[in-house]
Amino acid sequence: MKYTRILLFIIVVLFSSCAEMIECESPISGLWANIDEDGYTSHYISFENGEFTSFRSDDEHRVDDDIIWGVDESSFLPEFEGYYSIEDSRLLISMHREWDPVSYDIIHHGRTMEIDGTCFSLIDGLSSEKIDDETSDPEPEIILSSYSKQIGPDAGAYEFAYSIENPIPGCSLSADSYESWITDIKVYSDRITFKVLANTSSESRTGYISLTYEDASEYFEIIQQKSSAKPKIILPSKSNQVDADAGTYEFAYSIENPIPGHSLSAESDKSWITDIKVHSDRITYKVLANDSSESRTGYISLTYKDVSESFEIIQQAKEAQEYVYSYTFGSGDLGTTGSPKSSVTLGGVTWKFSMKDGGSKFFNFESTGYARGLQIGKAADPATEVILSTNGIPGTIKSIKVTTCGANGTDAVLQVSVGGNSFGSKKLGVEQQEYSFTGSASGEIILKWNATVKAIYLKKIVIEYAY
């Protein structure tokens, strides 16, 4: 039964007949095949230099390296646990080493050979179209001088060598990479050059160059080291001037040497800088309207890990409108004799009124004759110091005009200041006239009269300001 199975393995589906052959000592080296009447091969035998090197039955009609076995004492048939060898022109097959082998005579003549009645023919150069493609010319192969390269974090140019085994006329090698940091790939006859961008992150990265030649493919690995540099916040501009109106603005930024898992934060301690938002490449923010006559400055503080930066915002002052305050005094506006007022509203503005010598001064109003207006003090009881002051006029004071004078023989002097800034002083005459004081300041307005003799007269105040 054992021998029958082995014999069936050799002669199954073989029905080609052989011509009369003459026995000789050694077959011609090469691949021998049993070819049926339809032109398909079902058995292969290979001889090399008189040695039997492989034997195979193949129902799929193809030669396959993984099941054509080399023949020596340790070789095995694909379908059987046994071994075989050639001794004295006889094919010896054993199912197990402890059993006696079964032998078959090999009879051959020229380009034909018979093994136990089955005819084989020598196939020159494996050129038959019915033989599997794997017996044709070898496939091309891409050979690289190295298959991986480690590079530093800086940008640079590199290359590696290659060659093509079994080249095909008219075919050329192509190379490409899906990594955006691997650029400018060029293929030469014996090498491939490429460039890499700088790795600014704190992590190493790996990319590949894909190589293709006909049906052959290969990969070249590139490992770029991480950057050792610390992160840095880059601002193309560190300051922005905005107008006085409310509005939305933005400024660009970038992070040099970023660290995975970290993000930029932004905030401001100014209440008029609002709605700060961080985007991938810019920061947007809003400002409230500046209603004052003074410009103002604020900052947005940026933080990335332990790195900080600031962005300055300068908002312009509100564009000033020109205004004029004017008031002409009437009888009793500042009080009456013995009853002076300490606070009065004149033309919608609150003023403070005081006299150095208390509240017993003489008050009068001269509406005819010289018509000098409100009189404070008299020859026998002079007004040595009179002060009118107010914080009720906003914006920037440009000029103050006071229509005033002193009595005959007066030595009165009028001093004017705004927000602690002197607008000047004038010595008063005895005739009513307008005295002008100019400057540019904001804050409390103080009008101060000083005299040692006689009365002073006050008729009108005109203030020009921008707000």
C-alpha positions in Angstrom: 0.0 0.0 0.0 2.9 2.4 0.9 4.5 1.8 -2.5 1.3 2.2 -4.4 0.8 5.7 -2.9 4.2 6.8 -3.9 3.8 5.4 -7.4 0.5 7.2 -7.8 2.1 10.4 -6.8 4.6 10.1 -9.7 2.3 8.9 -12.5 -1.1 10.4 -11.7 -2.7 12.4 -14.6 0.3 11.5 -16.9 -0.8 10.1 -20.1 1.8 11.2 -22.6 3.6 8.4 -24.4 7.3 8.5 -25.0 9.1 7.6 -28.2 11.5 4.7 -28.2 14.5 5.8 -26.1 18.0 4.4 -25.7 19.3 4.0 -22.2 22.4 6.0 -21.3 24.3 6.9 -18.2 23.4 10.5 -17.3 20.6 12.9 -18.3 21.4 16.4 -19.7 21.4 19.1 -17.1 18.3 21.3 -17.1 14.6 21.4 -16.3 12.6 18.4 -17.5 8.9 18.4 -17.7 6.0 16.0 -18.4 3.8 17.9 -20.9 0.3 16.6 -21.5 -1.5 16.7 -24.9 -3.1 20.1 -24.0 0.4 21.6 -23.5 0.3 21.8 -19.6 3.0 20.6 -17.4 2.2 18.4 -14.4 5.6 17.1 -13.3 9.1 18.7 -13.1 12.5 17.2 -12.6 15.7 19.2 -12.5 19.2 17.8 -13.2 22.4 19.8 -12.7 25.7 18.4 -13.5 24.4 14.8 -13.4 22.7 15.3 -10.1 18.9 15.0 -9.5 18.1 18.2 -7.7 14.3 18.5 -7.5 11.1 16.5 -8.2 7.6 17.8 -8.0 4.0 17.0 -9.0 1.9 20.2 -9.4 -1.8 20.1 -10.1 -1.8 23.9 -10.5 0.7 23.7 -13.5 3.2 26.2 -12.2 6.7 26.3 -10.8 6.8 27.8 -7.3 10.0 28.2 -5.3 8.4 27.3 -2.0 7.4 23.8 -3.2 10.2 22.9 -5.7 12.5 21.2 -3.2 16.3 20.7 -3.5 17.3 17.1 -3.3 19.6 15.7 -0.7 19.3 13.1 2.0 17.3 15.6 4.2 14.9 16.8 1.5 11.2 16.0 1.6 8.5 15.7 -1.0 5.6 18.2 -0.7 2.8 15.6 -0.2 4.8 12.9 1.6 6.9 12.5 4.7 9.8 10.9 3.0 13.0 11.5 1.1 14.5 10.6 -2.2 17.8 10.5 -4.0 19.6 9.3 -7.1 21.8 6.2 -7.0 23.2 4.5 -10.1 20.7 6.2 -12.4 17.8 5.0 -10.3 15.3 7.3 -8.5 15.0 6.1 -4.9 12.0 7.2 -2.8 11.4 6.3 0.8 8.3 7.1 2.9 10.3 6.8 6.1 14.0 6.3 6.8 13.5 2.9 8.4 11.6 1.5 5.4 13.3 0.1 2.4 13.3 2.5 -0.5 11.4 1.9 -3.8 13.5 2.5 -6.9 12.6 3.4 -10.5 14.8 3.1 -13.5 15.7 6.3 -15.4 16.0 5.8 -19.1 17.0 8.8 -21.2 18.2 9.6 -24.6 19.1 13.1 -25.7 16.3 15.6 -25.0 13.8 13.0 -23.7 13.8 10.8 -20.6 11.6 8.2 -19.0 11.1 7.5 -15.4 9.2 4.3 -14.7 7.3 4.7 -18.0 6.5 8.4 -17.7 8.0 10.6 -20.4 9.8 13.9 -19.7 11.2 16.4 -22.1 14.0 18.9 -21.7 12.8 22.5 -21.7 15.4 24.9 -23.2 15.8 28.1 -21.2 12.3 27.6 -19.6 10.9 29.4 -22.6 7.6 27.5 -23.0 4.6 29.8 -22.6 2.8 27.0 -20.7 5.5 27.2 -18.0 4.7 29.6 -15.1 5.9 33.2 -15.3 8.2 32.5 -12.3 10.4 30.6 -14.7 10.8 33.7 -16.9 13.3 36.6 -16.5 13.9 37.6 -12.9 12.0 40.6 -11.6 13.7 44.0 -11.1 14.7 44.8 -7.6 15.6 48.1 -5.9 18.8 47.9 -3.9 19.6 50.7 -1.4 23.0 51.5 0.1 21.1 52.0 3.4 17.4 51.9 4.3 17.3 54.5 7.1 19.0 57.7 8.1 19.0 59.7 11.3 19.5 63.5 10.9 19.7 66.5 13.2 16.9 69.0 13.8 18.3 71.7 11.4 17.2 72.1 7.8 19.6 70.5 5.3 20.2 68.5 2.2 21.0 64.7 2.1 21.3 61.8 -0.3 21.5 58.0 -0.4 22.7 55.6 -3.1 20.7 53.0 -4.9 20.9 50.5 -7.8 18.5 48.4 -9.8 19.0 44.7 -10.2 17.6 43.2 -13.3 16.7 46.6 -14.9 14.1 46.8 -17.6 14.9 49.0 -20.7 12.8 52.1 -20.8 11.8 52.0 -17.1 13.0 54.6 -14.5 12.9 55.0 -10.8 10.4 57.4 -9.2 10.6 58.8 -5.6 8.0 60.7 -3.5 7.1 61.4 0.1 3.9 62.3 1.8 5.7 64.3 4.5 5.6 68.1 3.9 8.9 68.5 5.7 10.7 66.2 3.2 11.2 68.3 0.1 13.0 68.7 -3.2 13.4 65.0 -3.9 15.5 64.3 -7.0 16.4 61.0 -8.7 19.8 60.5 -10.4 21.2 57.5 -12.0 22.9 56.2 -8.9 21.6 58.3 -6.0 18.6 60.2 -4.6 18.9 63.6 -3.1 16.4 65.3 -0.8 16.0 68.2 1.7 14.4 68.5 5.1 12.9 71.5 6.9 14.0 72.3 10.4 12.3 70.4 13.2 11.2 73.1 15.6 9.2 70.8 17.9 10.3 69.0 21.1 9.6 65.6 19.5 11.5 63.7 16.9 9.7 62.7 13.7 9.9 60.0 11.1 9.1 60.1 7.4 9.6 58.0 4.4 10.6 58.3 0.7 8.7 55.8 -1.4 10.6 54.3 -4.3 8.9 52.6 -7.3 10.5 50.9 -10.3 8.0 49.0 -12.5 6.3 46.6 -10.0 9.1 46.8 -7.5 8.9 49.2 -4.5 11.0 50.1 -1.6 11.1 52.7 1.3 13.8 54.9 2.7 13.3 55.9 6.3 14.2 59.4 7.6 14.4 60.0 11.4 14.8 63.7 12.3 15.8 64.5 15.9 13.8 66.9 18.0 14.8 70.5 18.5 16.7 71.4 21.6 15.7 75.1 21.4 13.3 76.7 23.9 9.9 77.9 22.6 9.6 81.6 21.7 6.6 83.8 21.1 7.1 85.7 17.8 5.2 89.0 17.2 5.6 90.7 13.8 4.4 93.8 15.5 4.4 94.6 19.3 2.2 97.6 19.3 -1.0 98.9 17.7 -2.6 102.4 17.7 -6.4 102.4 17.5 -8.8 105.3 17.2 -11.1 106.5 20.0 -14.2 104.6 18.8 -15.1 101.1 19.9 -13.9 98.4 17.5 -12.4 95.0 16.9 -8.7 94.4 16.1 -6.2 91.6 15.7 -2.5 91.0 15.6 -0.4 88.0 14.3 1.8 85.7 16.2 3.7 82.4 15.9 5.4 80.0 18.2 9.0 79.0 17.5 10.0 75.6 18.8 6.5 74.6 19.9 5.9 72.0 22.6 3.2 69.4 22.0 0.3 69.8 24.4 0.9 73.4 25.2 -1.1 76.4 23.9 -0.9 80.2 24.1 -2.9 82.2 26.6 -3.7 85.9 26.5 -5.3 88.4 28.9 -5.4 92.1 29.8 -5.8 94.0 33.1 -7.5 96.9 31.3 -11.3 96.8 31.4 -11.5 98.7 28.1 -9.7 95.8 26.3 -12.2 93.0 26.0 -13.2 89.8 24.3 -9.6 88.5 23.8 -9.5 85.3 21.6 -6.5 83.2 20.7 -6.5 81.6 17.2 -3.8 79.4 15.6 -2.0 82.3 14.0 -3.5 85.5 15.4 -5.2 87.1 18.4 -8.4 89.1 18.2 -9.6 91.7 20.7 -12.1 94.5 21.2 -11.7 98.0 22.7 -14.4 100.2 24.2 -14.8 103.8 23.1 -12.4 106.3 24.7 -14.7 109.3 25.7 -11.9 111.2 27.3 -9.7 113.9 25.8 -6.6 111.9 26.8 -5.2 108.9 24.9 -4.7 105.7 26.9 -2.4 102.7 26.8 -3.1 99.1 27.7 -1.4 95.7 27.2 -2.3 92.1 26.3 -0.1 89.7 28.2 0.8 86.5 26.3 2.1 83.3 27.9 3.3 80.0 26.4 4.6 77.5 28.9 7.2 79.6 30.8 7.7 82.2 28.1 5.9 85.5 28.1 5.5 88.5 25.8 3.2 91.6 25.7 1.4 93.5 23.0 0.8 97.3 23.5 -2.5 99.0 22.5 -2.6 102.8 22.4 -6.1 104.2 22.0 -6.3 107.8 20.8 -8.3 110.4 22.6 -11.8 111.3 21.6 -11.7 113.9 18.8 -12.4 117.1 20.7 -15.3 119.4 19.9 -14.9 123.1 20.6 -17.2 124.6 23.2 -17.6 128.0 24.9 -18.8 128.7 28.4 -20.0 132.2 29.0 -21.6 133.9 32.0 -22.4 137.5 32.8 -22.9 138.3 36.5 -26.0 139.8 37.9 -26.9 141.4 41.3 -26.7 139.0 44.2 -25.0 136.1 42.2 -22.3 135.8 44.9 -24.3 136.9 47.9 -25.2 140.2 49.6 -23.4 142.4 52.1 -22.8 140.3 55.2 -24.2 137.1 53.5 -21.8 135.8 50.9 -22.5 132.5 49.1 -20.0 129.6 49.3 -21.3 127.7 46.3 -23.3 129.0 43.4 -24.5 127.7 40.0 -23.6 130.1 37.2 -24.7 129.2 33.7 -25.2 125.5 34.6 -21.8 125.2 36.2 -21.2 125.0 40.0 -18.6 127.4 41.3 -17.1 127.7 44.8 -16.7 131.3 46.2 -14.6 132.4 49.1 -13.1 135.7 50.5 -10.1 135.9 52.8 -11.6 138.4 55.2 -14.7 136.5 56.0 -18.3 137.2 55.2 -18.7 140.9 56.2 -17.7 142.3 52.8 -19.7 144.9 51.0 -21.6 143.7 47.9 -23.1 146.0 45.3 -24.1 145.8 41.6 -23.3 148.7 39.2 -25.6 148.5 36.3 -25.6 152.1 35.1 -22.9 154.7 34.7 -19.7 152.8 34.4 -21.8 149.6 34.5 -18.9 147.7 35.9 -21.1 144.9 37.2 -20.8 143.1 40.5 -18.8 145.0 43.2 -17.0 143.2 46.0 -15.5 145.4 48.9 -15.1 149.1 49.1 -12.4 151.8 49.9 -12.9 151.5 53.6 -13.1 147.7 53.5 -11.1 146.4 50.5 -11.4 142.9 49.1 -7.9 141.6 49.7 -8.5 138.1 48.3 -11.4 136.7 46.3 -11.4 133.2 44.8 -13.8 131.6 42.3 -13.1 127.9 41.4 -14.8 125.1 39.5 -14.3 121.5 38.4 -17.5 121.6 36.2 -16.0 122.2 32.8 -14.6 119.0 31.2 -12.0 118.5 28.5 -9.1 120.7 27.7 -9.2 124.3 28.6 -7.8 126.5 25.8 -8.5 130.1 27.1 -10.2 132.0 29.9 -11.4 135.6 29.4 -12.5 137.6 32.4 -14.1 141.1 32.1 -13.1 142.8 35.4 -11.4 145.9 36.9 -10.6 147.7 40.2 -11.8 151.0 41.7 -9.8 154.2 41.2 -6.4 153.7 42.8 -6.6 149.9 42.8 -3.6 147.6 42.9 -5.6 144.5 42.2 -4.1 141.5 40.4 -5.9 138.5 38.8 -4.2 135.1 38.6 -5.7 132.1 36.6 -4.7 128.4 36.8 -6.1 125.1 35.3 -5.3 121.8 36.9 -2.4 123.4 38.8 -1.0 124.8 35.6 -0.7 128.6 35.5 -2.4 130.4 32.7 -0.8 133.7 33.8 -1.6 136.8 35.9 -2.8 140.4 35.0 -2.7 143.7 36.9 -6.1 145.2 36.7 -6.9 148.8 35.5 -9.7 151.1 36.7 -11.7 150.7 33.5 -13.7 147.6 32.8 -12.0 145.4 30.1 -11.6 141.8 29.0 -8.4 140.1 30.2 -7.4 136.9 28.3 -5.5 133.9 29.7 -4.5 131.0 27.4 -3.0 127.5 27.8 -3.9 123.9 27.4 -4.8 121.9 30.5 -7.6 120.0 32.2 -8.8 120.1 35.7 -9.9 122.6 38.3 -10.2 126.2 37.2 -9.1 128.8 39.8 -9.6 132.6 39.4 -7.9 134.5 42.2 -8.0 138.3 42.8 -5.7 140.0 45.3 -5.7 143.7 46.3 -4.7 145.9 49.2 -7.0 148.8 48.6 -10.3 149.6 47.1 -13.0 147.4 45.6 -12.9 145.0 42.6 -15.5 144.6 39.9 -16.5 141.4 38.1 -18.8 141.5 35.0 -18.2 138.4 32.8 -16.4 135.1 32.4 -15.8 133.3 29.0 -14.1 129.9 28.9 -13.2 128.1 25.6 -12.5 124.4 25.9 -12.4 121.2 23.7 -14.2 118.0 24.7 
